[in-house]
Amino acid sequence: MIGCDAKEYRGVAVLPLNKEGEGDFVVLLNCTSVLMVLRSNEMRWRRFQTLSTATCDDLVTFRGRFYALFVNGDVSGFDPHFLELTPLVRLELLNCGWSTSLVPSGDDELFLVEKIIPHNGNALDFARLTLRVCRLDVEAGQWVVVKDIGDCVFIIGDLGTVSCSAKELSDGCGVCVNSILFTYGPGNVTYSYKYEDDLNCWRYSREKRATILSRSPVVALRVER
């Protein structure tokens, strides 16, 4: 994309300006420190002013609206015409929160996944990493903590997220329902996270190992017991 600084690039989102999905469209580009907007009738980048003073951590589309998540916990939703901006109830990030991701599940639900890594002295204790998962209550405009994402599997990458039904995959492809898999980080081997009722949190599960075969141009995984 012309005008994109690869060093600052964090993602892109596109929405049509009509319900049929044809004709003019709007593009939002997340350059971390600033959001840039491009309208098809102008075909030029302009700086987009948000309601938050923090940098943008994630950007997705859901039910015909853009949703931007900022590093301080602010979340804003706005339509592609930018006539209606809706600041949602601010998510109170935990002190040991490390990173957050927005995950749309079709047009049904919008989730937020937060990595929580406690400190051990002055260092992060990755061995005790857990997740907090929240679902957006659209009517109330607030986040609700959940422990079940149904038959879905969330696959979270460095530059994007995917929610899919494990039942729609061929023989499940070895992935478990109600689980979350990260495809970025050191090494090429990872494991999914599942909710554990006895610990009351999402924890790293060694039940099935996933080997990351490729991260670009598409993510390819091999899941095995």
Secondary structure by P-SEA (a helix, b strand, c coil): ccccccccccbbbbbbccccccccbbbbbbcccbbbbbbccccbbbbbbcccccccccccccccbbbbbcccbbbbbbccccccccccccccccccccbbbbbbccccbbbbbbbbbbbccccccccbbbbbbbbbcccccbbbbbcccccbbbbbcccbbbbbbcccccccccccccbbbbcccccccbbbbbbbccccbbbbbccbbbbbcccccbbbbbbcc
